[in-house]
């Protein structure tokens, strides 16, 4: 039976969901922090925008537009000196706020800036906010505010599917049933945390997912889970900006959280990084338990990625005939459609045609001002 729930219109095409031209302003992963040493600069492309990321002597990661505001030389070819990036072409130097602090051909530096972007470092990864000022915190585990935890980076992956389509797999009840033999009676309740975050959660008895062991009978990991984790299972998925999913499994005192941080590549495909987190335990036994849980989480995330690649690399998502079992997917899309979209490559907020024309006029005026400055 079809279900038109939460004002979802299956005929109207969503403006943001599964769109290659727009994405949500928010925090996105750049690269694992361990890959950027002090004094290094790397070139990265995030949602079509060419950027550099470098680490100065203060060990702070800085994300900046890739091209020097003078003649457009690629700053990734430059050199990190102290906490500043030095352009290789004419030796212009910019500090970690993007301010020009030295021009060899002038006694005083010009009042000019290279564009920098809000940057954070957490969970072993570097993150960038794709707007002027962060409006939300980094994605986090709701129950773990002000608590210590252990984490382990999982695999990086590329899948021929849009991040939105890929990540809704975690709340697709019919997929759970057809692939993992989970019951169709499984119900996920939603809770909107804020404009950019939504949680779907369910509490069910461990026996409800016992068929996982039968489906994956050759997997020692699943047999271990069945024997080791007894009691009710609390399963939840928290989405941030529609592209970072925190999949959580809680059984009694054991908590396992897998973060799938994704971003869209050109053509609408997905590039992602998985991350496993567990609550910090004291003592040698506690450390051993956490190591086992982290290994389990990495194994689970790798299996999920492999399965998703098999299914979603060939999907043409078109939800014209939603069922009641698709309620969570419809709620996810509705939540996404209410967020701030920004444009691929330019990272400009979506605006009316009049606002777009005004922006182009302002950019043309800035260009003329620079020409006049050079001519003077």
JOHUQUI-V28575 format. One line per field, one symbol per residue. phi: phi as a letter, one per 40 degrees, with the letter a starting at -180 (. if undefined). psi: psi as a letter, one per 40 degrees, with the letter a starting at -180 (. if undefined). burial: 1 if it has 24 or more other ideal C-beta (glycine too) atoms within 12 Angstrom, else 0. A space follows every 50 residues. Layout:
phi: ???
psi: ???
burial: ???
This chain:
phi: .cbbbfgcbccccccbdfbccbaccicbcbaccccbcdgcbbcbbbfgcc bbbbbcccgccbbadcbcccbgccccccbcbgbbbbcccbgcbbccbgcc babdcbcbcccabccbbdbabafgbcbbccacbdbbccdacdcbcgbcab aaccccabbcacdcccccdcbccccdcccbgccccdbbccaccadbbbbb aabacdccbccdcccbccccccccccccbbhcbbbabbbbfgbbbbcbbb bfccbbbbcbcbaccdggcbbabcabbbccbcgccccccccccccccccc cccccccccccccbcbcaccbcbcccdccccccccccccccbcdgcfccc bcdccccccccccccccccccccccc
psi: hihgiffhhedhhiddhfhediihhahiidihdeehiheihihihhfehh iihihadeehhhhiidhhecefiheeeahhhbeihhhddeeihhaeeehh ehhdeidiiigiihhiihiihifeihihhfadhheiiihihdefhfiiii ihhaiiihhgiidddddedeegdddddddefiieehhhhihhdadehihh iihiidddededdddfdehdddddddddhiaihhhihhhheeehhhhhhh hbehhhhhhghiihiheeihhihihhiiihiiiddddddddddddddddd dddddddddddeeeighggdgiideeddddddddddeeihiihhddfiih iiddddddddddddddddddddddd.
burial: 00000001000001011111011111111111100100011111111111 11111100011111111111001011010110111110001111110111 11100000010101111111111111111110000101111100000011 11111111111111111111111111000101000101010000011111 11010100110100010000110011001000111111111111111111 10011111111111100101111111111000000000110111011111 11111011100100101010010011111111111110111111011101 00000000000000000000000000
